[in-house]
Amino acid sequence: MQAYCVKCRSKREMKDARSITMKNGKPATQGRCPVCGTKMFRIGKA
């Protein structure tokens, strides 16, 4: 799944993507940027 990397300033494919639930109960996906290793986050069902 693609997400925006704030550090690289571009859309990249997430590494180690996993589904999570936010505090408000909505689904999201969290992973790492394959280039710089920054945490990436995308709201919505995967």
Biopython code that builds the backbone (N, CA, C, O; Angstrom):
import numpy as np
from Bio.PDB.StructureBuilder import StructureBuilder

atoms = [
    (1, "MET", "N", (0.839, -1.176, 0.000)),
    (1, "MET", "CA", (0.000, 0.000, 0.000)),
    (1, "MET", "C", (0.888, 1.244, 0.000)),
    (1, "MET", "O", (1.902, 1.292, 0.696)),
    (2, "GLN", "N", (0.502, 2.240, -0.778)),
    (2, "GLN", "CA", (1.270, 3.468, -0.858)),
    (2, "GLN", "C", (0.823, 4.470, 0.198)),
    (2, "GLN", "O", (-0.350, 4.527, 0.568)),
    (3, "ALA", "N", (1.768, 5.247, 0.668)),
    (3, "ALA", "CA", (1.503, 6.319, 1.620)),
    (3, "ALA", "C", (2.521, 7.423, 1.370)),
    (3, "ALA", "O", (3.537, 7.204, 0.710)),
    (4, "TYR", "N", (2.247, 8.600, 1.897)),
    (4, "TYR", "CA", (3.130, 9.749, 1.713)),
    (4, "TYR", "C", (4.187, 9.776, 2.812)),
    (4, "TYR", "O", (3.864, 9.723, 3.999)),
    (5, "CYS", "N", (5.444, 9.860, 2.406)),
    (5, "CYS", "CA", (6.547, 9.984, 3.366)),
    (5, "CYS", "C", (6.849, 11.465, 3.551)),
    (5, "CYS", "O", (7.196, 12.157, 2.594)),
    (6, "VAL", "N", (6.719, 11.948, 4.776)),
    (6, "VAL", "CA", (6.924, 13.368, 5.065)),
    (6, "VAL", "C", (8.391, 13.750, 4.901)),
    (6, "VAL", "O", (8.694, 14.856, 4.454)),
    (7, "LYS", "N", (9.288, 12.866, 5.250)),
    (7, "LYS", "CA", (10.718, 13.163, 5.177)),
    (7, "LYS", "C", (11.218, 13.182, 3.724)),
    (7, "LYS", "O", (11.967, 14.080, 3.338)),
    (8, "CYS", "N", (10.804, 12.192, 2.921)),
    (8, "CYS", "CA", (11.218, 12.114, 1.511)),
    (8, "CYS", "C", (10.389, 13.034, 0.615)),
    (8, "CYS", "O", (10.802, 13.357, -0.499)),
    (9, "ARG", "N", (9.213, 13.458, 1.104)),
    (9, "ARG", "CA", (8.271, 14.292, 0.361)),
    (9, "ARG", "C", (7.813, 13.638, -0.941)),
    (9, "ARG", "O", (7.757, 14.279, -1.991)),
    (10, "SER", "N", (7.484, 12.340, -0.851)),
    (10, "SER", "CA", (6.965, 11.632, -2.014)),
    (10, "SER", "C", (6.151, 10.423, -1.565)),
    (10, "SER", "O", (6.254, 9.971, -0.425)),
    (11, "LYS", "N", (5.332, 9.906, -2.497)),
    (11, "LYS", "CA", (4.549, 8.709, -2.201)),
    (11, "LYS", "C", (5.436, 7.498, -2.425)),
    (11, "LYS", "O", (6.137, 7.400, -3.432)),
    (12, "ARG", "N", (5.397, 6.579, -1.473)),
    (12, "ARG", "CA", (6.204, 5.356, -1.577)),
    (12, "ARG", "C", (5.387, 4.164, -1.094)),
    (12, "ARG", "O", (4.392, 4.319, -0.387)),
    (13, "GLU", "N", (5.823, 2.987, -1.486)),
    (13, "GLU", "CA", (5.203, 1.753, -1.023)),
    (13, "GLU", "C", (5.651, 1.503, 0.417)),
    (13, "GLU", "O", (6.844, 1.546, 0.717)),
    (14, "MET", "N", (4.690, 1.242, 1.303)),
    (14, "MET", "CA", (5.003, 1.019, 2.719)),
    (14, "MET", "C", (5.687, -0.327, 2.937)),
    (14, "MET", "O", (5.341, -1.324, 2.304)),
    (15, "LYS", "N", (6.660, -0.338, 3.841)),
    (15, "LYS", "CA", (7.333, -1.576, 4.237)),
    (15, "LYS", "C", (6.805, -1.959, 5.622)),
    (15, "LYS", "O", (6.578, -1.080, 6.454)),
    (16, "ASP", "N", (6.610, -3.231, 5.878)),
    (16, "ASP", "CA", (6.102, -3.731, 7.159)),
    (16, "ASP", "C", (4.743, -3.114, 7.511)),
    (16, "ASP", "O", (4.507, -2.736, 8.659)),
    (17, "ALA", "N", (3.852, -3.016, 6.518)),
    (17, "ALA", "CA", (2.532, -2.417, 6.734)),
    (17, "ALA", "C", (1.678, -3.325, 7.610)),
    (17, "ALA", "O", (1.664, -4.543, 7.439)),
    (18, "ARG", "N", (0.965, -2.708, 8.554)),
    (18, "ARG", "CA", (0.056, -3.462, 9.417)),
    (18, "ARG", "C", (-1.176, -2.624, 9.703)),
    (18, "ARG", "O", (-1.096, -1.399, 9.791)),
    (19, "SER", "N", (-2.307, -3.283, 9.848)),
    (19, "SER", "CA", (-3.565, -2.600, 10.138)),
    (19, "SER", "C", (-3.659, -2.287, 11.622)),
    (19, "SER", "O", (-3.346, -3.123, 12.470)),
    (20, "ILE", "N", (-4.091, -1.079, 11.919)),
    (20, "ILE", "CA", (-4.282, -0.658, 13.311)),
    (20, "ILE", "C", (-5.645, 0.015, 13.433)),
    (20, "ILE", "O", (-6.291, 0.310, 12.428)),
    (21, "THR", "N", (-6.073, 0.252, 14.657)),
    (21, "THR", "CA", (-7.288, 1.002, 14.933)),
    (21, "THR", "C", (-6.903, 2.240, 15.733)),
    (21, "THR", "O", (-6.226, 2.150, 16.757)),
    (22, "MET", "N", (-7.343, 3.394, 15.249)),
    (22, "MET", "CA", (-7.019, 4.646, 15.932)),
    (22, "MET", "C", (-7.857, 4.782, 17.202)),
    (22, "MET", "O", (-8.780, 4.002, 17.432)),
    (23, "LYS", "N", (-7.528, 5.777, 18.019)),
    (23, "LYS", "CA", (-8.225, 5.996, 19.283)),
    (23, "LYS", "C", (-9.720, 6.232, 19.090)),
    (23, "LYS", "O", (-10.526, 5.868, 19.945)),
    (24, "ASN", "N", (-10.086, 6.843, 17.964)),
    (24, "ASN", "CA", (-11.497, 7.121, 17.715)),
    (24, "ASN", "C", (-12.237, 5.941, 17.078)),
    (24, "ASN", "O", (-13.419, 6.054, 16.754)),
    (25, "GLY", "N", (-11.552, 4.818, 16.899)),
    (25, "GLY", "CA", (-12.178, 3.605, 16.386)),
    (25, "GLY", "C", (-12.077, 3.412, 14.880)),
    (25, "GLY", "O", (-12.518, 2.384, 14.367)),
    (26, "LYS", "N", (-11.512, 4.365, 14.163)),
    (26, "LYS", "CA", (-11.397, 4.255, 12.707)),
    (26, "LYS", "C", (-10.166, 3.426, 12.323)),
    (26, "LYS", "O", (-9.156, 3.450, 13.026)),
    (27, "PRO", "N", (-10.253, 2.690, 11.202)),
    (27, "PRO", "CA", (-9.116, 1.869, 10.767)),
    (27, "PRO", "C", (-8.026, 2.710, 10.097)),
    (27, "PRO", "O", (-8.303, 3.761, 9.518)),
    (28, "ALA", "N", (-6.793, 2.232, 10.187)),
    (28, "ALA", "CA", (-5.655, 2.899, 9.552)),
    (28, "ALA", "C", (-4.576, 1.852, 9.269)),
    (28, "ALA", "O", (-4.648, 0.722, 9.751)),
    (29, "THR", "N", (-3.584, 2.248, 8.485)),
    (29, "THR", "CA", (-2.448, 1.377, 8.173)),
    (29, "THR", "C", (-1.170, 2.108, 8.555)),
    (29, "THR", "O", (-1.007, 3.293, 8.264)),
    (30, "GLN", "N", (-0.271, 1.392, 9.207)),
    (30, "GLN", "CA", (0.987, 1.982, 9.665)),
    (30, "GLN", "C", (2.129, 1.130, 9.143)),
    (30, "GLN", "O", (2.036, -0.097, 9.111)),
    (31, "GLY", "N", (3.213, 1.790, 8.730)),
    (31, "GLY", "CA", (4.379, 1.072, 8.228)),
    (31, "GLY", "C", (5.606, 1.968, 8.261)),
    (31, "GLY", "O", (5.628, 2.995, 8.938)),
    (32, "ARG", "N", (6.626, 1.560, 7.517)),
    (32, "ARG", "CA", (7.883, 2.317, 7.463)),
    (32, "ARG", "C", (8.227, 2.635, 6.013)),
    (32, "ARG", "O", (7.859, 1.902, 5.095)),
    (33, "CYS", "N", (8.942, 3.746, 5.825)),
    (33, "CYS", "CA", (9.424, 4.123, 4.495)),
    (33, "CYS", "C", (10.614, 3.226, 4.153)),
    (33, "CYS", "O", (11.531, 3.097, 4.965)),
    (34, "PRO", "N", (10.622, 2.602, 2.966)),
    (34, "PRO", "CA", (11.737, 1.716, 2.608)),
    (34, "PRO", "C", (13.047, 2.456, 2.365)),
    (34, "PRO", "O", (14.110, 1.838, 2.418)),
    (35, "VAL", "N", (13.004, 3.753, 2.103)),
    (35, "VAL", "CA", (14.211, 4.524, 1.799)),
    (35, "VAL", "C", (14.849, 5.111, 3.061)),
    (35, "VAL", "O", (16.033, 4.896, 3.321)),
    (36, "CYS", "N", (14.044, 5.867, 3.857)),
    (36, "CYS", "CA", (14.622, 6.570, 5.009)),
    (36, "CYS", "C", (14.253, 5.947, 6.356)),
    (36, "CYS", "O", (14.867, 6.285, 7.368)),
    (37, "GLY", "N", (13.265, 5.046, 6.394)),
    (37, "GLY", "CA", (12.906, 4.372, 7.627)),
    (37, "GLY", "C", (11.937, 5.125, 8.516)),
    (37, "GLY", "O", (11.652, 4.682, 9.628)),
    (38, "THR", "N", (11.418, 6.271, 8.044)),
    (38, "THR", "CA", (10.465, 7.061, 8.814)),
    (38, "THR", "C", (9.131, 6.333, 8.899)),
    (38, "THR", "O", (8.743, 5.618, 7.976)),
    (39, "LYS", "N", (8.433, 6.522, 10.016)),
    (39, "LYS", "CA", (7.122, 5.903, 10.202)),
    (39, "LYS", "C", (6.110, 6.548, 9.262)),
    (39, "LYS", "O", (6.009, 7.773, 9.199)),
    (40, "MET", "N", (5.361, 5.721, 8.530)),
    (40, "MET", "CA", (4.335, 6.208, 7.597)),
    (40, "MET", "C", (2.963, 5.809, 8.112)),
    (40, "MET", "O", (2.820, 4.820, 8.831)),
    (41, "PHE", "N", (1.959, 6.583, 7.741)),
    (41, "PHE", "CA", (0.627, 6.379, 8.276)),
    (41, "PHE", "C", (-0.398, 6.714, 7.210)),
    (41, "PHE", "O", (-0.281, 7.735, 6.533)),
    (42, "ARG", "N", (-1.410, 5.854, 7.055)),
    (42, "ARG", "CA", (-2.497, 6.123, 6.108)),
    (42, "ARG", "C", (-3.828, 5.772, 6.735)),
    (42, "ARG", "O", (-4.034, 4.647, 7.189)),
    (43, "ILE", "N", (-4.734, 6.740, 6.759)),
    (43, "ILE", "CA", (-6.054, 6.533, 7.332)),
    (43, "ILE", "C", (-6.954, 5.843, 6.319)),
    (43, "ILE", "O", (-6.939, 6.187, 5.137)),
    (44, "GLY", "N", (-7.736, 4.874, 6.775)),
    (44, "GLY", "CA", (-8.658, 4.148, 5.906)),
    (44, "GLY", "C", (-8.351, 2.669, 5.905)),
    (44, "GLY", "O", (-7.254, 2.239, 6.261)),
    (45, "LYS", "N", (-9.345, 1.902, 5.497)),
    (45, "LYS", "CA", (-9.194, 0.455, 5.474)),
    (45, "LYS", "C", (-8.249, 0.026, 4.363)),
    (45, "LYS", "O", (-8.294, 0.572, 3.261)),
    (46, "ALA", "N", (-7.406, -0.936, 4.644)),
    (46, "ALA", "CA", (-6.418, -1.404, 3.648)),
    (46, "ALA", "C", (-7.008, -2.419, 2.699)),
    (46, "ALA", "O", (-6.313, -2.908, 1.808)),
]
sb = StructureBuilder()
sb.init_structure("model")
sb.init_model(0)
sb.init_chain("A")
sb.init_seg("    ")
for serial, (resi, resn, name, xyz) in enumerate(atoms, 1):
    if name == "N":
        sb.init_residue(resn, " ", resi, " ")
    sb.init_atom(name, np.array(xyz, "f"), 0.0, 1.0, " ", f" {name:<3s}", serial, name[0])
structure = sb.get_structure()
